[in-house]
């Protein structure tokens, strides 16, 4: 088995960091992972920008999904400075398909865009 490309490995590592409640509760740690132009569409369809999502997460007012479990993680290196990562999460019986774009910058690989779509698992999924 071959090692993943550095961008793919960085995107996977970064995404797994973002599942950690300690990272999600720290403006400093989020600042190290989110691109300055970060945008998100959450499971309700609401749009977020970087500053707003950081403020919400660190305020303690964000709904806590509980422990998120990731599965079916797959990454594609689209260009020298762009990786597309898809995966599923589950927490408290709620599932979401997730899609992220990671961009390489002078500071390293940063999450540029994220979207989550809720789904119900089909039998045998």
Secondary structure by P-SEA (a helix, b strand, c coil): cccccaaaaaaaaaaaaaacccccccaaaaaacccccccccccccccccaaaaaaaaaccccccccbbbbcbbbbbbccccbbbbbbcccccccccbbbbbbbbccccccccbbbbbbbbbcccc
